[in-house]
Amino acid sequence: MAEIPFRPNVLKMSPYSPGKPIDEVKRELGLTKVIKLASNENPLGPSPKAVAAVKAAADQIHLYPDGSAFSLRDALANHYRLPIEQIVVGNGSDEIIHLLGQILLGSSDDEIIVGHPSFVRYDAAAWLADCKLVRVPLTADMRIDLAAIAQTVTPNTKLIFIANPNNPTGTIVTTSELDNLLASIPSTVVVVVDEAYFEFADGTPGFPNSLDYVRKYPNVVGMRTFSKTYGLAGIRVGYAFVSEPISDAIDRAREPFNVNSLAQVAAIAALSDADHLKQTVKLNRSGLDRMHQAFLDLGATPFTSYANFIMADLGRPARPVFQALLERGVITRSGDVLGLPNCLRVSVGTDEEVTIFIDELTKILA
Ligand SMILES: Cc1ncc(COP(=O)(O)O)c(C=O)c1O
């Protein structure tokens, strides 16, 4: 049979490898109790207001959604005091990453710059466009190196992705570092500040807010999501603050109904639930502190995290530790798949889940 002529760059890509699902681990290892601290989800679950909104809208799913997601964009515009024309929404921020690649990368000479390691879906945008992916190593303290990124920009650079906080390290860049980068690169390079974990870091001295930059620089995109603090990972809604030309280009390239009707109502309801957000951030803070201390007590080197996960260098390959935790019913992420083979990344769970993780890790490492 003749071979189907797929684009060669597509065949070079690997499918995304998500955290292992709980049911799969139970089945494979014959366990009854398994906790998942691998995908940076909200351990409190969704806002009850979002659940109620989804139930109330369920009998309307025979109708197409509002393709412009007007009510959701309007709610976001009011919440963030930005004109509605400067808000775009997507099927998770994953889709917005994909769309930015689609509207900006067209030739094999085009370059996209990312910190390394950082969120792997940026790489996929480059592979899919078959353009040049430039990976700039993190600083010694595991932060995205904006000074090195500035030096790496060439006339072919189209797109820079900065995850702030960074996934998988949880570390942040500062306002002055971002100011310096933006002052030293051409205003034609689109700089995406990916704030998937913004609400966990908000209030940290020196932590930039992309909104301030989007108001000043038409080439800056601030990207956020309902998947983390808002607990809506399963329904898929991300959004971005953009200048009007970027909004217009995304609007041309996106699918007509890219955010489904249940996602739209869930996101509007979640945005109004300030209590759920507050509790989420509070629970996360105490879990992070306990996990950071536990890693130190066990002789590991945790990186200072401002997100809802923590990464630590175990000083030895993390894969066997990941496996031992899995066999004890705790799903984490081994750093070898993220470019840091001695590191383990663990999402913050409920207080009880954090206790289970610390107890099991102690049995393995102590
Ligand atoms: C830095 C970063 N950006 C974007 C995403 C994608 O989030 P979503 O597509 O669920 O909005 C994630 C998910 O883990 C992430 O860590």
Ligand as a Chemical Component Dictionary entry (heavy atoms), coordinates in Angstrom:
data_LIG
# 
_chem_comp.id                   LIG 
_chem_comp.type                 NON-POLYMER 
_chem_comp.pdbx_formal_charge   0 
_chem_comp.three_letter_code    LIG 
# 
loop_
_chem_comp_atom.comp_id 
_chem_comp_atom.atom_id 
_chem_comp_atom.alt_atom_id 
_chem_comp_atom.type_symbol 
_chem_comp_atom.charge 
_chem_comp_atom.model_Cartn_x 
_chem_comp_atom.model_Cartn_y 
_chem_comp_atom.model_Cartn_z 
_chem_comp_atom.pdbx_ordinal 
LIG C1 C1 C 0 2.430  27.204 31.539 1  
LIG C2 C2 C 0 1.177  26.596 31.014 2  
LIG N1 N1 N 0 0.531  27.199 30.016 3  
LIG C3 C3 C 0 -0.590 26.704 29.500 4  
LIG C4 C4 C 0 -1.141 25.535 29.980 5  
LIG C5 C5 C 0 -2.372 25.000 29.312 6  
LIG O1 O1 O 0 -3.478 25.176 30.090 7  
LIG P1 P1 P 0 -4.960 25.015 29.518 8  
LIG O2 O2 O 0 -4.852 24.595 28.078 9  
LIG O3 O3 O 0 -5.586 23.981 30.362 10 
LIG O4 O4 O 0 -5.581 26.365 29.655 11 
LIG C6 C6 C 0 -0.527 24.864 31.029 12 
LIG C7 C7 C 0 -1.094 23.603 31.530 13 
LIG O5 O5 O 0 -0.550 22.882 32.302 14 
LIG C8 C8 C 0 0.670  25.402 31.560 15 
LIG O6 O6 O 0 1.338  24.793 32.536 16 
# 
loop_
_chem_comp_bond.comp_id 
_chem_comp_bond.atom_id_1 
_chem_comp_bond.atom_id_2 
_chem_comp_bond.value_order 
_chem_comp_bond.pdbx_ordinal 
LIG C1 C2 SING 1  
LIG C2 N1 SING 2  
LIG C2 C8 DOUB 3  
LIG N1 C3 DOUB 4  
LIG C3 C4 SING 5  
LIG C4 C5 SING 6  
LIG C4 C6 DOUB 7  
LIG C5 O1 SING 8  
LIG O1 P1 SING 9  
LIG P1 O2 DOUB 10 
LIG P1 O3 SING 11 
LIG P1 O4 SING 12 
LIG C6 C7 SING 13 
LIG C6 C8 SING 14 
LIG C7 O5 DOUB 15 
LIG C8 O6 SING 16 
# 
